[in-house]
């Protein structure tokens, strides 16, 4: 991001997307949040609104990618530890 102002605007856009999902009584999930941010991009009134919505979408996507990567590392770590622990076998 360019600066802290972009980060703040991005956080606001994500919050607006979540609030819109709440107002619609829609479930709040990664999928619905991404879809709502896509709607915000297409409905953007100004170029700045569209830019911020795109930044927010990229932030959410990258956080999802990072979370999935972390989950893979944890699973890999657990699998290695289980395979290495044969102390219960006789």
N, C-alpha and C positions, 0 to 999 in steps of 0.2 A: 504494500500500500504506500501511497505517496507520503502521507503524514498522519498525525494523530487525529486530525479532523475527519479524514476519510474513515479511519477506524471507528470513530464515534458515530458517524453517519451510517456506516455499515451495521453497527450494533443496533442502531435505531431501526433500520430497515428489517433486520432479522426479527426484532421485537414486534414491529408492525405486522410482519407476516404471521408470527405466532398468535398475536391478538386477533387477527382476521380469522384464523383457524378456530380459535375459541368462540368468536362471535358466530361462526357458522355451525357450531357444535360438531366440528370435524375432529377426528383424531389428530393428535400432534405426533408426528413421526418424522423420520428422515425423509421419507418419500413425500409426505404431504407438505412438509416445509419446502422441499425443493420445488414441488409443483406450484406452491403459492408464490415463491420468489420468481419463478418463470412467468406467472401471471402478472406480477408486478413489473417485470421487464417489458412485457408486451403492452401493458396498460400505462406505462410511464408517460407522463404529460410533457416532461422536459428531458433534454439530453442528460442533464445532471441526475435526474431521478433514475433514468435507465442505467447510467454508469454506476450509480451506487447500488442499485438492485443487482447488477451483474457482479460487482465486487462481493456483495453479500452472498450471492449464489456460489461464487468461487470459494469463499471462506467456508461455507457449510460443506461443500464438496471436499475440500482439502481436509477438513476436520473429520469427515467420514472416512476418507482414505487413511488418515493417520490412526483412527480408532481401529479400523480393520487390520492395519499393519500391526498394531499393538496386540490385538487379539490373536493374530497368527503367531507372533513371537511367544506369547504366553502358552498357547497350545503346543508349540514346538518344544518349549522348555519343559512342560509337563510330560510330554511324550518321551523325551530323552531321560527324564528322571525316573519314570515308571519302568522304562526298558532297562535302565542301569541298576535298578534296585531289585536284586534277586535274593535278598537276604531272607525272604520268607519261604523260599523253596528249600526242600530238604532232600 
